[in-house]
Amino acid sequence: MELGPLEERLLHALWACRSATVRELIDDCDIRLAYTTVMTTLDRLYKKNLLNRVVEGRAFRYSPRQTQEELQKEAASKTIRQLLCSNAASSLPLSYLVEAVGQHDAKLLEELQELVERKRRELRGRENHDV
């Protein structure tokens, strides 16, 4: 899911403090924006199912639905699924992934290989167990 810079900034602030009202974000988290701007942006994040909110007095208290790591994992998984479901030959998207990882960091490429081997062993174990 694509987030704008302000959405990302407010989401990071909520991850840091775990939950907050608009006023608390403005006063305690050094958010120098208009109250209505923060309120509207948090409402958008809520409608994108990224935040929970509960009524607290005349305001809402917002909290993230997921950790930063969970959101990153979900976004990466979605992107990879889209790549694998593209019309390209089945091995082509995988080669894109390997190329991108290799260009970023050779050590990550080794870690990717270890993860693939671990998953392969796990799947073989399931197959043997199911038989």
Disulfide bonds with the S-S distance in Angstrom:
none
